[in-house]
C-alpha cells in the first residue's frame, strides 16, 4: 500500500515503463548472462515474407484454437536484470544479427513466448530494428514505429515476469496478458501488460490496428493468472 501520494504516483508511473519495455526501449543493458543451455541460433530475417500458417524459421506445430492452463517448460535467460523465456519448441527460434529475438511457434505457447520476450526485448542499440520487425502492418504502424520515448528514471526500476493469461487465441490473432512485478525504491506493485498479437509473415507480431496495442494496468494480485517465472 502506498503511504504517500508522491510514492503512489511514482509506482503508478512505473507501470508506464512496461509500455516502453514492450516496444523495445528498455533499461540500459548491463550484460546478458547466458547459460550453456540451448540458445536461439543466429539468423537474418528472410528477405521474402512467409505466407499462410508456416513458421518463417521452420518451427513445427500449429493450433487454430486453444488456451493454456499450465506452465509451459522454458529455459530462462537474462537481459539486463530481467529474465525472459526461451524454448527449442515454442521459440524464439532465431536471433537476428542486430541482436533481437524472433520466430515463435504458431500455437498458444508460441504467442505466450512472443509476448513474454516482448517484455524485455531490445536495448538502446537495437530498439529501432526490433520495433521495425515486431510491429505488424496496420493503420497505426508508422506512428508506433516513430515512437521515441524512454523512461526518465531507469536505474531504480526492476521488473520480473510472474504470470500469464491467454485471453484469446485463434489461428490469426491472440491476446496475451503478462503479469509483471515492478520494484522501485518506494515499494513493489503488480502490473498487467495485455498484448494484441497477429500472425503475420510467419511469426507472431504486435497488432497496429489500434494506436495502443498494449494495454497496461495495475493489478491487485495474481488471482486468475498461471504462475510463471524463472523460479517456477
C-alpha positions in Angstrom: 0.0 0.0 0.0 1.3 3.5 -0.8 1.6 5.7 2.3 2.4 8.9 0.5 0.7 10.4 -2.6 4.1 11.1 -4.2 5.2 7.4 -3.7 1.9 6.2 -5.2 2.3 8.4 -8.2 5.8 7.1 -8.8 4.6 3.5 -8.5 1.8 4.1 -11.0 4.2 5.9 -13.3 6.4 2.8 -13.2 3.7 0.8 -14.9 4.2 3.1 -17.9 7.7 1.7 -18.2 6.2 -1.6 -19.2 4.8 0.0 -22.4 8.3 1.3 -23.3 9.8 -2.1 -22.5 7.2 -3.8 -24.6 8.1 -1.6 -27.6 11.8 -2.4 -27.1 13.1 0.7 -25.4 14.4 -0.8 -22.2 16.8 -0.2 -19.4 20.5 0.0 -20.4 21.8 -3.5 -20.8 24.3 -4.4 -18.1 25.3 -7.7 -19.8 23.5 -10.8 -20.9 24.0 -13.8 -18.6 23.7 -16.8 -21.0 23.7 -20.3 -19.6 25.3 -23.2 -21.6 21.8 -24.5 -22.5 20.1 -24.1 -25.8 20.0 -20.6 -27.3 18.2 -19.4 -30.5 20.6 -19.7 -33.4 21.8 -16.6 -35.3 19.9 -16.0 -38.5 18.8 -13.0 -40.5 15.1 -12.4 -41.1 14.2 -13.9 -44.5 14.0 -11.3 -47.3 10.8 -12.9 -48.6 7.7 -13.0 -46.4 6.3 -16.3 -45.4 2.6 -16.7 -46.2 0.0 -18.9 -44.5 0.5 -20.8 -41.3 4.1 -21.8 -41.8 6.8 -20.6 -39.3 9.4 -18.5 -41.0 12.2 -20.5 -39.3 10.6 -23.9 -39.6 9.2 -24.4 -36.0 6.8 -27.3 -36.1 3.3 -27.1 -34.6 0.1 -25.4 -35.5 -3.0 -24.6 -33.4 -6.2 -23.0 -34.8 -7.6 -22.6 -31.3 -6.8 -23.3 -27.7 -5.6 -21.9 -24.4 -3.0 -22.6 -21.7 -3.9 -23.7 -18.1 -0.4 -24.9 -17.1 3.0 -23.5 -17.0 5.0 -24.3 -20.2 8.6 -25.5 -19.9 11.1 -22.9 -20.6 14.8 -22.0 -20.2 15.3 -18.6 -18.8 17.9 -16.1 -19.9 18.7 -12.6 -18.7 18.6 -9.3 -20.5 19.9 -6.7 -18.1 18.3 -7.7 -14.8 15.1 -9.2 -16.2 14.6 -12.9 -17.1 12.9 -13.9 -20.3 11.9 -17.4 -21.5 13.2 -19.4 -24.5 12.2 -22.8 -25.8 13.5 -25.0 -28.5 9.9 -26.0 -29.4 8.0 -22.7 -28.9 10.6 -20.1 -29.7 12.3 -17.8 -30.2 13.9 -19.8 -32.9 16.3 -17.2 -34.2 18.4 -14.2 -33.0 18.8 -11.6 -35.7 22.4 -10.3 -36.4 21.1 -7.0 -34.9 20.5 -8.8 -31.6 16.7 -9.1 -31.3 15.0 -12.5 -31.0 12.2 -13.6 -33.3 10.3 -16.5 -34.8 7.7 -18.2 -32.5 5.6 -21.3 -32.8 2.1 -20.9 -34.3 0.4 -22.1 -31.1 -0.9 -20.6 -27.8 2.6 -21.4 -26.3 4.3 -19.5 -29.2 2.1 -16.5 -28.7 2.9 -16.5 -25.0 6.6 -16.8 -25.5 6.4 -13.9 -28.1 4.6 -11.7 -25.6 7.0 -12.6 -22.7 10.0 -11.9 -24.9 8.5 -8.5 -25.9 8.5 -7.5 -22.2 12.3 -7.3 -22.2 13.1 -7.2 -25.9 15.7 -4.8 -27.3 18.1 -2.3 -25.9 19.1 1.2 -27.0 21.3 0.0 -29.8 18.8 -2.4 -31.4 15.4 -1.0 -30.4 14.7 0.6 -33.8 15.5 -2.7 -35.6 13.3 -4.8 -33.2 10.3 -2.4 -33.4 10.6 -2.3 -37.2 10.3 -6.1 -37.2 7.9 -6.7 -34.3 5.1 -4.3 -35.4 2.7 -5.8 -38.0 1.3 -3.8 -40.9 -1.7 -1.7 -39.9 -3.1 1.9 -39.8 -1.0 2.9 -36.8 2.2 1.2 -37.7 4.1 4.3 -38.9 3.2 6.3 -35.8 4.2 3.4 -33.5 7.5 2.8 -35.3 8.3 6.5 -34.9 7.6 6.4 -31.2 10.6 7.9 -29.4 10.3 7.6 -25.6 12.3 6.2 -22.8 11.9 6.1 -19.0 13.3 9.2 -17.3 14.3 7.1 -14.3 15.8 3.8 -15.4 18.2 2.6 -12.8 15.7 2.4 -9.9 13.2 0.2 -11.6 13.3 -3.6 -11.8 10.8 -5.9 -13.5 10.1 -9.6 -13.4 7.6 -11.8 -15.2 5.4 -13.6 -12.7 2.4 -15.0 -14.6 0.2 -15.0 -17.7 -3.3 -15.5 -19.0 -4.3 -16.4 -22.6 -7.3 -14.2 -23.0 -7.9 -15.1 -26.7 -6.3 -17.4 -29.2 -7.2 -18.1 -32.8 -5.1 -19.0 -35.9 -4.5 -15.4 -36.9 -4.9 -13.5 -33.6 -4.0 -13.8 -29.9 -4.4 -11.7 -26.8 -1.9 -12.5 -24.1 -1.8 -11.0 -20.6 1.6 -11.0 -19.0 1.8 -10.2 -15.3 5.0 -8.3 -14.2 6.2 -7.4 -10.8 7.7 -3.9 -10.8 10.0 -2.8 -8.0 11.1 0.8 -7.3 12.6 2.3 -4.1 9.1 3.1 -2.7 7.8 -0.5 -3.0 6.6 -3.2 -5.3 3.5 -3.3 -7.5 2.0 -5.8 -9.9 1.3 -4.7 -13.5 -0.6 -6.3 -16.3 0.5 -5.9 -20.0 -2.0 -7.2 -22.5 -0.5 -7.8 -25.9 -2.7 -7.8 -29.1 -0.8 -10.1 -31.5 -1.4 -11.2 -35.1 0.1 -14.0 -37.1 1.9 -12.3 -40.0 4.8 -13.2 -42.3 5.4 -16.5 -40.4 5.6 -15.1 -36.9 3.6 -13.5 -34.0 3.8 -9.7 -34.2 2.2 -6.8 -32.4 -1.0 -5.6 -34.0 -1.1 -2.0 -35.1 -4.9 -1.8 -35.7 -5.1 0.2 -32.5 -2.9 3.2 -31.5 -2.3 1.4 -28.2 -1.7 -2.3 -28.9 -0.5 -3.0 -25.4 -2.9 -2.4 -22.6 -1.2 -1.7 -19.3 -2.8 -1.5 -15.8 -2.1 -2.1 -12.1 -3.5 -5.3 -10.7 -4.1 -6.1 -7.0 -2.9 -9.7 -7.1 -2.3 -12.7 -9.4 -5.7 -14.4 -9.0 -6.6 -15.9 -12.3 -3.1 -15.9 -13.6 -1.0 -19.0 -14.3 2.2 -18.5 -12.2 5.2 -18.4 -14.5 8.7 -17.1 -13.7 12.3 -18.1 -13.7 11.7 -19.8 -10.3 8.6 -21.8 -11.5 
